[in-house]
Amino acid sequence: MASGAAEPKRRSFETLRVMPVQEHVLHVELNRPEKRNAMNIAFWREMVECFQDISQDPSCHAVVISGVGPIFTAGIDLVDMGNDFLTVDGEDTARKAWQLQQKIRAYQESFTVLEKCPKPVIAAVHGACIGGGGENYDDPHKTPASPVVHIRGLIDGVVEADLVEALQEFGPIR
């Protein structure tokens, strides 16, 4: 780093790779290419931890998020996550529904933490972005295979519910 300041110690993650790419810019990569960056239980926890750390890091002024390998993400890792949703604690339907709602809210925090991040977050999407990204495209210029860059935090009035929904709002890079 040009400023000579010591780089803050960063956690290591199982599903994410975090590295500085230039002064004040961090690159967060979804790092499960052997599983097409499918989102497993560890991913959901690590995204929250990672972006909470980044939010508190004064040396970071912007973040780029991308995926390692041929696609951005294959969505939820159903093999890893399926059992978590199928085995919901509770004695009756209402308690099971409440427990499931709590699980969904906890997982949603993995995307909400991006929205809460006080630093601009740039999502560089390449290849497939499956999950909520599989919805129909209403613009003929948008295609699922188009690389997309979404900038959160640089445009006033843009607040997204989650990463994949937000990515659909922007066209391909030209």
RAJONOR-V230817 format. One record per residue. PSI is psi in whole degrees, 0 to 359 (* if undefined). Layout:
BEGIN
PSI ; PSI
END
This chain:
BEGIN
138 ; 330 ; 344 ; 355 ; 146 ; 137 ; 133 ; 147 ; 131 ; 145 ; 156 ; 148 ; 157 ; 323 ; 355 ; 149 ; 124 ; 125 ; 148 ; 138 ; 337 ; 175 ; 127 ; 7 ; 126 ; 146 ; 119 ; 122 ; 133 ; 124 ; 62 ; 57 ; 330 ; 340 ; 20 ; 34 ; 31 ; 143 ; 105 ; 183 ; 317 ; 321 ; 312 ; 320 ; 315 ; 326 ; 318 ; 311 ; 314 ; 309 ; 338 ; 318 ; 313 ; 320 ; 329 ; 358 ; 108 ; 342 ; 347 ; 126 ; 344 ; 158 ; 138 ; 131 ; 133 ; 182 ; 142 ; 139 ; 193 ; 345 ; 160 ; 302 ; 147 ; 7 ; 208 ; 136 ; 95 ; 329 ; 315 ; 320 ; 336 ; 313 ; 327 ; 325 ; 335 ; 336 ; 84 ; 128 ; 150 ; 146 ; 336 ; 176 ; 318 ; 316 ; 322 ; 318 ; 318 ; 316 ; 317 ; 318 ; 320 ; 320 ; 315 ; 318 ; 320 ; 318 ; 324 ; 332 ; 335 ; 331 ; 325 ; 328 ; 331 ; 318 ; 323 ; 343 ; 127 ; 355 ; 149 ; 135 ; 122 ; 119 ; 117 ; 102 ; 131 ; 152 ; 214 ; 149 ; 90 ; 156 ; 233 ; 343 ; 355 ; 3 ; 161 ; 144 ; 129 ; 357 ; 124 ; 344 ; 347 ; 133 ; 149 ; 332 ; 357 ; 137 ; 140 ; 140 ; 127 ; 131 ; 117 ; 128 ; 349 ; 344 ; 119 ; 142 ; 5 ; 109 ; 123 ; 150 ; 320 ; 167 ; 310 ; 317 ; 318 ; 321 ; 332 ; 340 ; 350 ; 140 ; 181 ; 157 ; 137 ; *
END
